[in-house]
């Protein structure tokens, strides 16, 4: 992920904001500059899943 410009710290900040309800899943993906498919793959490794 570092090679894609994403640090683990930034992913954790975005994950935390999403799980606290501060941002939506879409905003989290936007802030990480990820497509839905890439976001699903990367974030599932960090135990972050889209909740309906």
C-alpha positions as CSV (number, residue, x, y, z in Angstrom):
1,X,0.0,0.0,0.0
2,X,2.9,2.4,0.6
3,X,3.8,2.0,-3.1
4,X,0.3,3.3,-3.9
5,X,0.9,6.3,-1.6
6,X,-1.3,5.0,1.2
7,X,0.2,4.8,4.7
8,X,-1.2,2.5,7.3
9,X,-1.7,5.5,9.5
10,X,-3.9,7.3,7.0
11,X,-5.9,4.2,6.3
12,X,-6.4,3.8,10.1
13,X,-7.6,7.5,10.4
14,X,-10.1,7.0,7.6
15,X,-11.3,3.7,9.0
16,X,-11.7,5.2,12.4
17,X,-13.7,8.1,11.1
18,X,-16.0,5.8,9.1
19,X,-16.6,3.4,12.1
20,X,-17.4,6.4,14.3
21,X,-19.9,7.6,11.7
22,X,-18.1,10.8,11.0
23,X,-17.8,10.0,7.3
24,X,-19.6,7.7,4.9
25,X,-18.0,4.7,3.2
26,X,-18.0,6.6,-0.1
27,X,-16.2,9.6,1.5
28,X,-13.7,7.2,3.1
29,X,-12.9,5.7,-0.4
30,X,-12.7,9.1,-1.9
31,X,-10.3,10.4,0.7
32,X,-8.1,7.3,0.1
33,X,-8.5,7.8,-3.7
34,X,-9.7,4.3,-4.2
35,X,-12.3,2.8,-6.5
36,X,-15.0,0.7,-4.9
37,X,-13.3,-2.5,-6.0
38,X,-9.8,-1.5,-4.8
39,X,-11.3,-0.2,-1.6
40,X,-13.1,-3.4,-0.9
41,X,-9.9,-5.4,-1.4
42,X,-7.6,-3.2,0.6
43,X,-10.0,-2.3,3.4
44,X,-11.1,-5.9,4.0
45,X,-7.5,-6.6,5.0
46,X,-8.1,-4.1,7.7
47,X,-11.4,-5.5,8.8
48,X,-13.4,-2.7,7.4
49,X,-16.6,-3.7,5.6
50,X,-19.4,-1.7,4.1
51,X,-22.5,-1.7,6.3
52,X,-26.0,-1.2,4.8
